[in-house]
């Protein structure tokens, strides 16, 4: 049995290394949530709740085989409901931001609820709205196929839900392979033309979720361009990363360009840190590298691959040290984790020059993102 690190990485109450399901508490409206444990043959462990399809814990081995929980989160469903931050959740119908919550499709304008309006001038629909797919209780079915173990999550979003047209049926498959690879396969259909942009929103700290900030960890992003944003965090043009603080074309410390970031007046809207879209190299629709994150101390490495055109990097600069970590007595500091959200462009329904997010009847949306864990 793999050894579990004792700092911030204790197993959930009532759970062991064996697979299984248990209660995860009640939401404020009385809905009951459950949590499933899936243990891969290589040692990778996921704890997944049906509330938003969230990954609550992800145990990965270091260079000595010791397991640590490397994703941020909380120990009860009530904390997820209260604290927000899209922690560990599936995101839909539309990941990231849509300016003013408006878009036009086939000549008809749709108005979505605005759930990010502060600080001004932010004025947008974020991650599908206040009652997006992160608030749903998903149907969950465990599966074992050869040496692959995982969960199949399904949900139906009604026509008009959060202002989006069309009834959308979605299936998300979480698979854990023997080589400590976690694969997410998304599939969705609609009965009316709609827009769709799905992603996953875990925050990663490869030293362990209660180990402090990730500034000294290392990151490489396979992108030569990023999307510049206005003060409302809506992208308006792509720019080269070369010569900027957004240049992660080579592996480097996450905070290596912090001085450059701090000096840019136009980045005040993101607290002079990272909350930006990166345009990934390669052919859209084909699985290819998006990012590699590494912790030099433990040796843990996370490689991200995707079929999506882009990836959002968000550096948790809005965490303020008041929220509890999963480890008792520990708070999440600023920069406690790094979100690497594979996606289409933010606000792409309002930018015909960017890859389309329109889904029509008879079509099937498909997307894959892979998280591969190793140690060196």
N, C-alpha and C positions, 0 to 999 in steps of 0.2 A: 504494500500500500504506500502511495506517495505521502511524504511528510507535509503537513500543513504548517505554514508559517503562523506564528502566534500573534503578530501585530496586524490587527485589522482584517484578519482573514479567517476567523472562526466560522465553522459551518453553521448554517441557519438552524435555529432552535427546532429540535425534533427531526432533523434530517441527517442522514448519514451519506456515505459515498455511494450507497445503493440508489438506483433510480426509483422514482416514485412521485406521488402527488400528495399535497396536503393543503389545508386551508391557509389563506393569506390575509384574512380579515374582511371587514365590511367597509363599503364606501358610504358616504353620507346619505345617499338615497336608498340604502338598504341592500344594494347588490353585493353578493358575496364573491370574492375573488379566490382563486386557487393558484398554487405554484407547483411547477413540475421540475424535477431534477433529471437531467440527461448526462450520463457519464460516457465519454468516448473511450474507445479501446486504447488510445494513446495517453489517456489521463486527463484530457481537457474536460471540464465540467461546466455545464450551464444550468442555472436556475432561471426559469422563465415563468412569468405570471400571465394569466389570460387577460389581465387588465392592461390593455394597450399592447399586448404581445411583448412586454418589457423583458429585457434581460436584467435580472436583479443581481446576479452574481456570475462571474466568469473566472474560474480557477485555472490558472496556467502555470506550468512548471518553469523554474529558473534553471541555470546551468548545472545545479546540483540535484535537480529533480524535486525541489521543494515547491509546493503549490502556494500561490497567493491569489486573492481575489483582485483582479486588475481592472474592474469597471466600477464606476461610482454608482451609488444608489442608496436605498433605505431598507429597513427591515420589516416595514409594514405597508400595506396598501394605502392606509390613511396618510402616511407621510408623502407618498407619491401624489396623491390627490391634492394635498395641501401645498407642497413645495414647488411643483412645476419643473422648470428647466428642461422639459421634454426628456427627462432622465431615462435612458435606456430603451426608449419606446419605438414602436413602428409609427411612421408619420404618413398621414394621408388626410384628405384626398390630395392636398398639394403641399409638398415640402417646401420650406423656406417662404419667401415673401411675394405677395402680389400687391402692387401699388394701388392704394386707395380701395383695395378689395374689389376692383372692377376688372372685367375683361369682356371682350366682344367675341362671340362665336357664331358663325354663319349669319351675321347681321344682327344678332340679338345681344344686348348688353346684360350682363349678370352682375348683381351686387352681392358681395359676400360680407359677412360680419367683420368688423374691424376689431382685432384683439391685440394689436400693438399700436398704441397711440401715445405712449410716453417712453422716454422723454421726447418732447417735440423736437423736430418736425416729423417724427415717425407716425405713419398713418397708413396701416396696411393690414392685410389678412396674413397671419403667420401660421404656418404648419397646419393649414386647413380650417382654422378658426377655433373658438373657445371650446367647442364640442367636436373636435376632430377625432380621428381614429385612435388617438392615444387615450381617449376616454371610454372606449368600447370594451366590453367583455367579449373576447374572441372565443369561438369554438376551437378546442384543442384536441388533437388526436395523436398520441405517440405512435412511432413506427420503428421497426427494425428491418433492414434490408441488407442481407449479406453482412458486411462489417460496418455498415453505416447505421447510425441511430439518430433519432431526431423527433421533431414535432411538426405537424401540419396544422396551421392556424387558418381559419376561415371566418369571413364576415361579409355582410351585405349592407351597403350604404344606400339608403332610399333616395329616390328622385327628389331633388330640392333640399336635401340635407346640407346644412351650412351654406345654402344658396347655390350649390353646384347642381347642374342638370344631370339627369340620367340615374337609373338604378345601377350601381356598380357592385359586382360580385368579385371578391378578392380572395385569393389563396396565397399564403406565404408559407414556405417550407424551410424549416431550420434543420440542417443536416450536419452532424459531426462525424468527420472521417477519422480513420485510425491514425493519421499523421498530424492530429491536433489542428485540423482545418475545420472551420465553421463556415458553411455556405448558406446564404439566404437566396432563395429563388422566389421571385414575385410573379404572380399571374393574375390578370384582371380582365373582366369584360364589362360592357355597358349596353343598355338598351336604347340610349340616346347619345348624340354627340356630347362629349364632355372634355375636360382637361384633367390630367392625372400626372402626379410627380411623387413617387414613393421613395422613402428612404428609411434608414435606421439611425437612431440618435444616441448610441452609447458614448459615454465619456471614458477615455482610457487613461490609466496610470499604471504603467508596467512595473513600477516598484511596489505596487499594492495600494489599494484604494484609500488607506488611511496613512500613507507615508509622507504626506506633504504635497508640495506643488511639483509640476512636471517640467519646470523651466530648464533643468539640467539634463533632461532626456533629449534624445536626438530624433530628427525627422527628415525624411526625404519625400518630396512630392513630385510626381512625374508629369509636370506641367511647365510650359514655357510662358504662359499667360495667366493673368488673374483678372477678375472683373472689378473695376473701380466702381464705387458707390457714391451716391449723393448723401446728404446729411440724414436722409430717412432710411438709409441702408439699402436702397434700391439700386441695382447695378445699371450703368448706362453705357459703358464701353469696356472693351478689353484692352489690357496694356501688358507689355513685356515685364516679366519678373526680374530680368537682369538689371543689376544695379540698384535694386530696391530691397526692402526688408521682407519681400514676398518671395525671394529667391531661395527655394529649397531644392534646387535641381541637384545639389550634392548633399549628402548626409551631413547635418550640422546640429549643434545645440539649438533647442527651440528659442532660447533667449539671445542667441548670438547677434541678432540685429535689433535688439531692444532700443539701443540708442537712436538708430535711424527711425524706428517707429515713433519714439517719443518726440522727435523733432518735426514730425509732419502735422501741420495744423489741420489738414483735411481729414486726418484720422481721429480727430477728437470725438467724432460721433461713435467710434467703436472703442473709446477709452485708449486710443493709440495702441490697439492690439488687434488680434486676428478674429474677424468674423466675415470672411470673404470667400467668394467662389473662385475655384481654380479650374482652368480649362485643360482637361487631360489630353495627353498625346494619344495618337492611335485612332483606329476606326471605331466609331460608335456602334454598339451592338456586339462587338467582340470582346471577350474577356482579356484584360490587359492590366498592367500595374497602375495603381493610383497613388499609393503611399507606402512608406516603410517607417515604422516608429521603433525606437530601440532604447532600452535602459542599460547604460554601461555597467551599473553596479550589479544588477542581478543577471545580466546577459539576456533577458527576455527580449524577443523581437516579435513585432506584429507587422505582417505584410497584408496590404489591402489591395484587392483586385476587383474590377468592376466592368460591366458592359455599358455603364452610363457615360455621358459625355463630360461630366463635371464632378467636382467634390467640394463641399463647403468645409473649411477649417474654422472651428470656433474654439477659442482658448480659455473659456470659463473665467473671463475677467470680471464678470458680474457676480461671481460668488464672493461673499463678504465675510466668511468666517463665522457665520451664525448658525448654519445648518449642520445637524449631526451627521457624521459618517456612520457607516454600518458598525464599525468598531466602537465599543462603549467608551465614552469620554472624549472622543475625538471629533473635531469640527472640520468641515471642508474649507480650506483657505482659498484665497484668490489663486487662479491658475491650477486648481486641484486636478484637472484632467484635460484631455484634448478630444473634442468631437471631430470625427472625420466622416462626413455625411455624403455618400455618393448620391448623385442627383442629376436632373436636368437643370438648366439655368433658372435662378430665381426670376420671377416676373416674366417668364418666357411667353405666356399668352399675349402679352403686350409688346412683344418683339418678334415680328415675323422673320427677321434675319437670323434668329437662333433656332436650333433644332426644335421641332414641334413637340408639344405635349398633348396634342389632341388625340383622343381615342374615340372611335366611331363603332356603331353596331356592326357586328360581324368580324371585328378585329380583336386580337388578344394582346394585351399589354404583357410583355415579358421582360424581366430584368434579373440580373444575378450580381450579387456582391459576395466576395470571399474574404474571410479573415483567417490568415494562416499564422499560427503561433509556433515559435521555436525558441531556442536558447543557444547562446554561443559564448 
